[in-house]
Amino acid sequence: MSKNETVLLNQIEIVIEIFKNIQKVDPFYKDL
């Protein structure tokens, strides 16, 4: 794996965590 691929994967994981947190906070997002 190249450095760029690792960075990209880390960014994707961060985005996923953010969406999980949004779902916990705001019930509106549970329908998405």
BELZI-V561561 format. One record per residue. PHI is phi in degrees with one decimal (* if undefined). OMEGA is omega in degrees with one decimal (* if undefined). D_CENTER is the distance of its C-alpha to the mean C-alpha in whole Angstrom. Layout:
PHI;OMEGA;D_CENTER
PHI;OMEGA;D_CENTER
This chain:
*;177.2;21
-81.7;179.8;21
-61.3;-178.0;20
-61.9;179.3;18
-64.4;179.1;16
-64.4;178.8;15
-61.7;-179.5;14
-61.5;178.2;12
-60.9;178.8;10
-62.9;179.1;9
-64.3;178.7;8
-62.2;179.0;6
-61.9;178.6;5
-63.4;179.4;4
-60.8;178.8;2
-60.6;178.9;2
-62.4;178.5;4
-61.0;179.6;5
-63.9;176.9;5
-60.9;-179.8;7
-66.6;177.7;9
-60.9;-179.6;10
-61.4;178.5;11
-66.6;-173.2;13
-79.7;-170.9;15
-118.2;-178.4;15
-60.3;-179.5;17
-57.2;-175.1;17
-75.1;-178.3;14
-65.5;-179.3;15
-78.8;-176.8;17
-78.5;*;14
